Amino acid sequence: MKAYEFPANVTTEGKIELPNAILQQLVNNQQVKVIILVTEPTEEEQEEAAWQRLAADQLLKGYSEEDAIYDTI
């Protein structure tokens, strides 16, 4: 069994784009095994995102329907 490692992108349609150099090495109609490794955010990145969500939630808690009048100005 051969293994190829390369970066790839998932399109907006949910398809994985394979580099042309890899596609040229594969035989048409050949069954392949796919393993997908996804980079996870670091603990620091997760904490930063949590703080941003908390800040946004707290900001919106101070907004009331009466304040909507200022949105039209």
Sequence and secondary structure as in RCSB ss.txt:
>XXXX:A:sequence
MKAYEFPANVTTEGKIELPNAILQQLVNNQQVKVIILVTEPTEEEQEEAAWQRLAADQLLKGYSEEDAIYDTI
>XXXX:A:secstr
        EE TTS EE  HHHHTTS TT             HHHHHHHHHHHHHHHHHHHT  GGGGGGGG 
